[in-house]
């Protein structure tokens, strides 16, 4: 099924964690219409996983259980920080997301922002695809050309929005990601 396949053909280096492939990951999630479920990070959602998330996050998931079961079961899902963690935990060799690997702890969006050593307010943001963009309670990925991709909410899933229209207040380099300069194929 196309919506569950993670295409690494365009990756710069699938064996490393880098900003350009984080952008590829985010764009794949957007193009394949990944859903949003609190506490998920890119795996294909099963009925059992919904039950688990309802029990784990009763206030955030239970009110949307019917919608989630109807719209997101059988598709990949992530919450906002899960979109980033899923990339960090993805093993391109076996095409599996391996929880807690590659030096990325299981943290929320605020802790991820606090962990970053290079960060600032949005007005100081360099034009580097693969930066994380943040505001209290939410995080996304700057994909370049003035756009971000983020797991927005349960009803819309992963979306693409203009950087200046999404309420972002801060940016950071994602800890554990190598930041490469963009290359142009000649």
Order of alpha helices (4+ residues) and beta strands (2+ residues): alpha-beta-alpha-alpha-beta-alpha-beta-beta-alpha-beta-beta-beta-beta-beta-beta
